[in-house]
Amino acid sequence: SFLFAGVVFLAASAAVVVNYRRGLLYRLGIPFTAGQIVLWYYLNFVAGPKAFPGDVGTLGAVDKVAQVLLVVVLALLARRE
């Protein structure tokens, strides 16, 4: 899922740079990014061996904060479109 998410983020970033249907990309990016957060939580803590929040780690916390901020920014951009 990490590789898939990376490819989608790169493709969407390239599409935004060339101004290809930005509003749609913003609106699709919100559930995609939120879904990544939910999938990470489920695979690691619900179905996995880790305990939340003790096993999140610094890198995991920074990554999730960045994803939450991305959702907020996408929502603001979608609203502005």
C-alpha positions in Angstrom: 0.0 0.0 0.0 3.0 2.3 0.6 4.2 2.0 -3.0 0.6 2.5 -4.3 0.1 5.6 -2.2 3.5 7.1 -3.3 2.7 6.6 -7.0 -0.8 8.1 -6.6 0.6 11.1 -4.7 3.3 11.7 -7.3 0.8 11.4 -10.2 -1.7 13.7 -8.5 1.1 16.2 -7.7 2.1 16.2 -11.4 -1.5 16.7 -12.4 -1.9 19.7 -10.1 1.4 21.2 -11.4 0.0 21.1 -15.0 -3.3 22.4 -13.9 -5.3 19.3 -14.8 -8.7 19.3 -13.0 -7.4 20.7 -9.8 -10.8 20.9 -8.0 -11.4 17.2 -8.7 -8.0 16.2 -7.5 -8.4 18.2 -4.3 -11.8 16.5 -3.6 -10.4 13.0 -4.4 -7.3 13.6 -2.4 -9.2 14.1 0.8 -10.8 10.6 1.1 -7.7 9.0 -0.4 -5.4 10.6 2.3 -7.9 10.0 5.1 -8.2 6.4 3.9 -4.4 6.0 4.2 -4.6 7.1 7.8 -7.5 4.7 8.6 -5.7 1.8 6.8 -2.5 2.5 8.7 -4.3 2.5 12.0 -6.2 -0.7 11.2 -3.3 -2.7 9.9 -0.9 -1.6 12.7 -3.2 -1.4 15.8 -6.5 -3.2 15.2 -5.3 -6.2 13.2 -1.6 -5.9 14.1 0.5 -6.5 17.2 1.1 -2.9 18.1 -0.5 -0.9 20.9 -1.8 2.6 20.3 -0.4 5.2 21.1 2.7 3.7 22.6 4.0 2.0 19.5 3.4 4.9 17.0 6.9 6.2 17.1 8.3 9.6 16.1 8.4 8.9 12.3 4.8 7.5 12.4 3.6 10.5 14.3 5.3 13.0 12.0 3.9 11.1 9.0 0.3 11.1 10.3 0.5 14.8 11.3 1.6 15.6 7.8 -1.3 13.6 6.3 -3.8 15.3 8.6 -2.4 18.7 7.5 -2.6 17.6 3.9 -6.3 16.8 4.4 -6.9 20.2 5.9 -5.0 22.0 3.1 -6.9 19.9 0.4 -10.2 20.8 2.1 -9.3 24.5 2.0 -8.2 24.4 -1.6 -11.4 22.5 -2.6 -13.5 25.0 -0.9 -11.7 27.8 -2.7 -12.2 26.3 -6.1 
